[in-house]
Amino acid sequence: MTRKAGYALLAAIVALIVALSAAIYVGVAAGDGSGGSRENLAGSRTPRSPAEPASTGTWVGTWSASPVGAEPGTEITGLANRSVRNVVHTSAGGTFARITLSNLYGQSPLTITHASIAVAAGDDTAAAAPGTMSRVTFNGSTTVVVPAGQQTMSDAVRITVPNDSDVLVTTYSPTAAGPVTYHPRSRQISYAAQGDLTEDVTGTAYTQQVEYWRYLTALDVLSNESNGTVVAFGDSLTDGVGSSTGANNRWPDLLSDRLREAVEDGDDVPRYSFVNQGIGGNQVLANGFGRPAENQAGLVRFGRDVLSRTNVKVVIIDLGVNDILRNRGQADPDAILGGLRTLVQQAHARGLKVIGATLMPFGGHIGYSAERESVRQAINAAIRAGQVFDAVVDFDEAVRDPYDPRKFRSDYDSGDHLHPSDKGYERIADTFNLDDLKGGAPAKL
């Protein structure tokens, strides 16, 4: 072999090594612990800020909400020329943040030309804490177009996000994009203002108040205090209906607080964040109406709302009451249990542990009947017997009236005989055995 040929061969080998190294680096960089595919995002890459360190913690979900449907009254003009300021409450803190915006129920592309994130100056306010207002970009640009039926994730933004705090996420769209994807009955006041006031820190112009979250479906943080995410998956009982607005008294909020306190006390428990994927009226088996269906069935939305959340380790499922109450005839307990077992199988395929809740009582509610009560009891019997989930938390036993187990205990009842009061949600959170959060999916035999 000539010296020239030898150099050529050496150069080819070096080029091959470089190419392989680059491929490995890209594969590692793309793996952000999300636990799910990015194929449903607008754009295929995992967004990164140029300022983001290579490794300074773990990406976890600190807040999320499921897209439920199209906001009434936005069918034609959407929210054109309005700044939408969502207020969300964190479970874990971090040093970088990124957001996910959804246009699932839109009928045309959603153009966002300006977005920001800030820590709220206090409770029940649209004002930002001094020095925290930060611009959000998408693939390096302040503008992003989210196609109808899709979602997009932002770049990472350098911002110190405290745990157990309110965060303001603001978006502005100049165009009439039609139906606004939203999550109603949020138990949290959010805001809107005319014009582009995305980076306004005072909040004084944000005079429009709604109990909705609009467009925003997730907030992730790069965290040193949490190394995984717990997803609470359920209906209005998980979404927090019946709890006080602005108090963050949903049971996942309270359980998150309890777990964090246990970590701070030095207990041997996982360091997990919590996100809430509850939807009022949600069922295991049946979709709502529309195309795409509003209030999608648990079996339909599980991949989006659980498996694709960031760095999920455990899912807690509390679902099935609406399958009983909303069925015109007598619901089939075997069908509901079959649906729950399918969710467990999907979670196990991704290595996730599944904790399941017994169904709470609804005696006294307008939908109550002896036949429906018998279905609830049959489902709870199977759950308690260990025939569905990896671990069980007994919500029914926690809140029922010991003298009439078909009903809530009076001080745990919000008044509608279906949803807990603040005290009831506190009781639910206290019922959990924190050790059940340890471990993963059972090993396959």
C-alpha positions in Angstrom: 0.0 0.0 0.0 1.3 3.4 -0.9 1.7 6.1 1.7 -1.0 8.2 -0.1 -3.4 5.2 0.0 -2.6 4.6 3.6 -3.5 8.2 4.5 -6.7 7.9 2.6 -7.7 4.7 4.5 -6.8 6.4 7.8 -8.9 9.4 6.9 -11.8 7.2 6.0 -11.5 5.4 9.4 -11.4 8.7 11.3 -14.4 10.0 9.4 -16.3 6.8 10.2 -15.4 7.2 13.9 -16.5 10.8 14.0 -19.8 10.0 12.2 -20.5 7.2 14.7 -19.7 9.5 17.7 -21.9 12.2 16.3 -24.8 9.7 15.9 -24.3 8.5 19.5 -24.2 12.1 20.8 -27.4 13.0 18.9 -29.1 9.9 20.3 -28.1 10.7 23.8 -29.0 14.4 23.5 -32.4 13.5 22.1 -33.2 11.3 25.1 -34.5 13.7 27.6 -36.3 11.2 29.8 -39.6 12.2 28.4 -40.8 8.7 28.4 -42.7 9.2 25.2 -42.3 9.9 21.5 -42.0 13.4 20.2 -43.7 12.5 16.9 -46.9 14.4 17.9 -45.0 17.6 18.4 -44.7 20.3 15.8 -41.1 19.7 14.9 -39.2 16.5 15.7 -36.3 17.6 17.8 -36.0 17.9 21.6 -35.8 21.7 22.1 -32.7 23.0 23.8 -31.6 26.5 24.8 -28.1 27.3 23.6 -27.4 28.4 27.2 -28.5 25.1 28.8 -25.8 23.1 30.5 -25.1 19.6 29.2 -26.3 18.1 32.5 -27.5 19.9 35.6 -30.4 17.8 36.8 -33.3 15.9 35.5 -36.2 17.0 33.3 -39.4 16.4 35.1 -43.0 17.6 34.8 -43.9 20.2 37.4 -47.4 20.9 36.1 -49.7 19.8 33.4 -53.3 19.8 32.3 -55.1 17.7 29.7 -56.6 19.5 26.7 -60.4 19.0 27.1 -62.1 20.7 24.1 -62.7 23.9 22.2 -63.5 27.0 24.3 -67.1 28.2 23.7 -67.2 31.5 21.9 -63.9 31.2 20.2 -65.0 29.3 17.1 -64.4 32.2 14.7 -61.9 34.7 16.1 -60.1 32.6 18.7 -58.2 35.0 20.9 -56.7 37.2 18.3 -54.8 40.3 19.5 -55.0 39.1 23.1 -52.3 38.1 25.6 -53.3 35.0 27.5 -51.6 34.7 30.9 -52.1 31.2 32.4 -51.4 30.8 36.1 -50.1 27.4 37.0 -48.8 25.8 40.3 -45.6 23.9 40.4 -44.8 20.7 42.2 -41.0 20.7 41.7 -38.5 23.5 41.3 -35.8 23.8 38.7 -33.2 26.1 37.0 -34.6 25.8 33.4 -38.1 25.5 32.2 -40.0 24.6 28.9 -43.6 24.7 28.0 -45.9 22.7 25.7 -48.7 24.5 23.8 -51.6 22.6 22.2 -53.8 23.3 19.2 -55.5 20.0 19.4 -59.0 21.4 19.0 -58.0 24.1 16.5 -59.2 24.1 13.0 -56.5 26.2 11.5 -52.8 26.8 12.3 -52.2 28.7 15.6 -49.5 31.5 15.3 -47.9 32.5 18.5 -45.5 35.5 17.9 -44.5 36.2 21.5 -44.4 34.0 24.7 -43.0 34.5 28.2 -42.6 32.8 31.5 -42.3 34.3 35.0 -42.7 33.5 38.6 -45.9 35.1 40.0 -45.4 38.0 42.4 -47.9 36.3 44.8 -51.1 34.5 45.1 -54.1 35.5 42.9 -52.2 38.0 40.7 -51.2 38.5 37.1 -48.0 40.4 38.2 -44.6 38.9 37.9 -42.0 38.7 40.6 -39.2 41.2 40.0 -36.4 39.9 37.8 -38.1 36.7 36.7 -39.8 37.7 33.4 -38.2 35.6 30.7 -38.8 35.3 26.9 -39.7 31.9 25.5 -38.5 30.8 22.1 -39.2 27.9 19.8 -36.4 26.5 17.8 -34.6 29.8 18.5 -37.5 32.0 17.2 -40.0 34.0 19.2 -42.7 32.9 16.6 -44.1 29.4 16.3 -46.9 28.0 14.2 -48.8 25.1 15.7 -50.7 23.1 13.1 -54.3 22.2 13.8 -54.5 19.1 15.9 -50.9 19.2 17.0 -48.8 20.6 19.9 -45.3 22.1 20.2 -42.7 22.3 22.9 -40.5 25.4 23.5 -36.8 25.7 23.9 -35.4 25.5 27.4 -35.5 28.9 29.2 -33.0 29.8 32.0 -35.2 30.7 35.0 -35.2 29.7 38.6 -38.6 28.1 39.3 -39.4 27.4 43.0 -41.4 24.4 44.0 -44.9 24.9 45.3 -45.2 28.3 43.6 -47.4 30.0 41.0 -45.9 30.6 37.5 -47.2 32.8 34.8 -47.0 31.5 31.2 -48.1 34.1 28.7 -48.8 33.8 24.9 -49.8 36.3 22.3 -51.4 35.5 18.9 -52.1 38.3 16.4 -54.4 36.2 14.2 -57.8 34.7 14.3 -57.0 31.0 14.6 -60.5 29.8 15.5 -61.3 27.4 18.4 -59.1 27.7 21.4 -57.9 24.4 23.0 -58.6 24.7 26.7 -59.0 23.1 30.1 -62.1 24.3 31.9 -62.9 24.2 35.7 -59.2 24.7 36.5 -59.8 25.8 40.1 -57.3 28.6 39.3 -57.9 32.1 38.0 -56.0 33.0 34.8 -56.0 36.2 32.9 -56.1 37.9 29.5 -55.4 41.4 28.2 -55.8 43.3 24.9 -52.7 43.7 22.7 -49.3 42.2 23.1 -48.5 42.6 26.7 -46.6 39.3 26.9 -43.7 40.7 28.9 -45.7 43.1 31.0 -44.6 42.6 34.7 -47.2 44.7 36.4 -50.3 42.7 35.4 -52.5 45.7 35.7 -53.9 45.4 32.1 -54.9 41.8 32.7 -58.4 42.5 33.6 -60.1 39.6 31.9 -60.3 36.6 34.3 -61.3 33.0 33.5 -61.2 29.7 35.4 -59.6 28.1 32.3 -56.1 27.1 31.1 -55.8 28.0 27.4 -53.3 26.4 24.9 -50.8 25.5 27.7 -50.7 21.8 28.6 -47.4 21.3 30.3 -44.6 22.9 32.2 -41.3 21.0 32.7 -38.3 22.0 34.7 -34.7 20.8 34.8 -34.6 19.9 38.5 -32.0 18.9 41.1 -34.7 18.1 43.7 -36.8 15.6 41.7 -35.7 12.6 39.6 -39.0 11.5 38.2 -42.7 12.4 37.6 -45.9 10.9 39.1 -49.0 11.3 36.9 -52.4 11.5 38.5 -54.8 10.3 35.9 -58.5 10.6 36.5 -61.8 12.5 36.3 -63.1 15.6 38.2 -62.2 13.9 41.5 -58.6 14.2 40.4 -59.1 17.5 38.6 -60.1 19.0 42.0 -63.8 19.9 41.5 -65.2 20.8 44.9 -62.0 22.3 46.2 -61.4 26.0 46.8 -60.4 28.0 43.8 -56.8 29.2 44.0 -56.0 27.1 47.0 -54.3 24.1 45.2 -56.2 21.6 47.4 -56.6 19.0 44.7 -55.4 15.7 46.1 -52.4 15.5 43.8 -51.3 18.9 45.0 -51.6 17.8 48.6 -49.9 14.5 48.0 -47.0 16.3 46.3 -46.7 18.6 49.4 -46.7 15.6 51.7 -44.0 13.7 49.6 -41.8 16.8 49.5 -42.1 17.2 53.3 -41.2 13.5 53.8 -38.1 14.0 51.6 -37.1 17.1 53.6 -37.5 15.1 56.8 -35.0 12.5 55.5 -37.6 9.7 55.0 -36.7 6.9 52.5 -39.2 7.9 49.8 -38.8 8.8 46.1 -38.0 12.3 45.0 -40.8 12.8 42.6 -42.8 15.7 41.1 -46.5 15.5 40.4 -48.6 16.4 37.4 -52.4 16.3 37.2 -54.2 14.8 34.1 -57.7 14.8 35.5 -60.7 15.8 33.3 -64.1 16.5 34.7 -66.6 14.0 33.4 -63.9 11.7 32.0 -64.7 8.0 31.5 -62.5 4.9 31.0 -64.4 3.7 27.9 -66.4 6.5 26.2 -65.4 9.6 24.4 -67.3 12.9 24.4 -68.8 14.3 21.2 -67.0 16.1 18.3 -64.1 15.5 16.0 -61.6 15.3 17.5 -63.7 14.0 20.4 -63.9 16.4 23.4 -63.2 14.8 26.8 -61.5 11.8 25.2 -61.8 8.5 27.0 -59.1 7.3 29.3 -58.2 4.6 26.9 -57.8 7.1 24.1 -55.8 9.8 25.9 -53.6 7.6 28.0 -50.7 7.7 25.6 -50.8 11.5 25.3 -51.5 12.3 28.9 -49.4 9.7 30.7 -46.9 7.9 28.5 -45.8 11.1 26.7 -45.3 13.2 29.9 -41.8 13.9 30.9 -39.8 11.2 32.8 -42.8 9.4 34.2 -42.1 6.8 36.9 -45.5 6.1 38.5 -49.2 6.6 37.4 -52.1 6.8 39.9 -55.4 6.0 38.3 -58.8 7.1 39.7 -61.3 6.5 37.0 -64.6 4.8 36.5 -67.3 6.7 38.4 -68.5 8.5 35.3 -68.7 5.2 33.3 -71.3 4.2 36.0 -73.1 7.5 36.3 -73.3 8.4 32.6 -74.4 5.1 31.4 -78.2 5.2 30.6 -78.5 1.5 31.5 -76.6 -0.5 34.0 -72.9 -0.2 33.3 -70.9 -3.4 32.9 -68.4 -3.7 35.7 -66.4 -6.3 33.7 -66.1 -3.8 30.8 -64.9 -1.0 33.1 -62.4 -3.3 34.8 -61.2 -4.5 31.4 -60.5 -0.9 30.4 -58.6 -0.3 33.6 -56.5 -3.4 33.0 -55.7 -2.2 29.5 -54.4 1.0 30.9 -52.2 -1.0 33.4 -50.9 -3.1 30.5 -49.9 0.0 28.5 -48.2 1.5 31.6 -46.3 -1.8 32.3 -45.1 -1.9 28.7 -43.3 1.4 29.4 -42.0 0.2 32.8 -44.4 2.3 34.9 -45.8 1.3 38.2 -49.6 1.7 38.5 -51.4 2.6 41.7 -55.1 2.4 41.5 -57.8 4.0 43.6 -61.1 2.5 44.7 -64.2 4.4 43.5 -65.6 6.9 45.9 -69.3 6.8 47.0 -72.0 8.9 45.4 -75.0 8.2 47.6 -77.4 11.2 47.6 -76.2 12.3 44.2 -78.9 12.8 41.5 -77.5 9.8 39.6 -77.5 7.4 42.4 -79.4 4.1 42.2 -79.1 0.8 43.9 -78.0 -0.8 40.6 -75.2 1.7 40.0 -74.1 1.2 43.6 -73.8 -2.5 42.9 -71.5 -1.8 39.9 -69.3 0.4 42.1 -69.1 -2.3 44.7 -68.2 -4.9 42.2 -65.4 -2.8 40.7 -64.0 -1.9 44.2 -64.0 -5.5 45.2 -61.8 -6.4 42.2 -59.5 -3.5 42.9 -59.1 -4.4 46.6 -58.5 -8.0 45.7 -55.4 -7.0 43.7 -56.9 -8.0 40.4 -56.2 -4.7 38.6 -53.3 -2.5 39.9 -49.8 -3.0 41.3 -50.9 -1.2 44.5 -54.2 0.1 45.9 -55.2 3.3 47.7 -58.6 3.0 49.2 -60.3 6.4 48.5 -63.7 4.8 49.2 -62.8 3.8 52.7 -61.1 7.1 53.4 -64.1 9.4 52.7 -67.2 7.3 53.2 -69.6 7.7 56.1 -69.1 4.8 58.5 -72.8 4.7 59.3 -73.9 4.8 55.6 -71.0 3.6 53.4 -73.0 4.5 50.2 -72.3 8.2 51.0 -69.5 10.6 51.8 -68.9 11.5 55.4 -70.6 14.9 55.8 -67.5 16.9 56.4 -65.7 15.3 53.5 -68.6 16.2 51.1 -68.4 19.3 49.0 -72.2 19.4 49.0 -73.0 17.7 45.8 -72.6 14.2 47.2 -70.1 13.4 44.4 -67.0 15.5 44.9 -64.9 15.9 48.1 -64.6 19.1 50.1 -61.2 20.6 50.8 -61.1 18.5 54.0 -62.1 15.4 51.9 -59.2 16.0 49.5 -56.8 16.4 52.4 -58.1 13.1 53.8 -57.5 11.4 50.4 -53.9 12.7 50.2 -53.2 11.4 53.7 -54.5 8.0 52.8 -51.6 7.2 50.5 -48.8 4.9 51.6 -45.7 6.8 50.3 -43.8 3.6 50.1 -46.1 2.5 47.3 -44.4 5.1 45.1 -41.2 3.0 45.2 -40.3 0.6 42.5 -41.4 0.1 38.9 -43.6 -2.2 36.9 -43.6 -5.9 38.1 -41.1 -8.1 36.3 -42.5 -10.2 33.5 -42.5 -14.0 34.3 
